[in-house]
Amino acid sequence: MLARQFVRTMASKTSGGPIELAIIEKLTKELKPESLEVANDSWKHASHHGMRGAENTTESHFRIDVVSDLFQGKTQPARHRLVYGILKEEIEVKGVHALQMKTKTPAEVKK
């Protein structure tokens, strides 16, 4: 069995904000990942047309790479729906605009 590891990276130059930290906390609690990488890519999108007038431009776009046993037997769309469900509040209430995800099982990583 692989040792549990937790990896957090930042694409921005700031420390993790409250939404990023909530994403990390929720995914860690619910998915019990072997590895988790969360990168805030919001700075790349802040000036895009779709973000004009948005209240949240500093924590709106995230890249998530997660490896969890809980993905076993699930299709990629089902895995993504699981993550969207876990992060429902961040998406619907707190202004997360986009999630780019890689969701794998430990066996898929070993291949």
Secondary structure, 3 states (H helix, E strand, C coil): CCCCCCCCCCCCCCCCCHHHHHHHHHHHHHHCCCEEEEEECHHHCCCCHHHCCCCCCCCCEEEEEEECHHHCCCCHHHHHHHHHHHCHHHHHCCCCCEEEEEEECHHHHHC
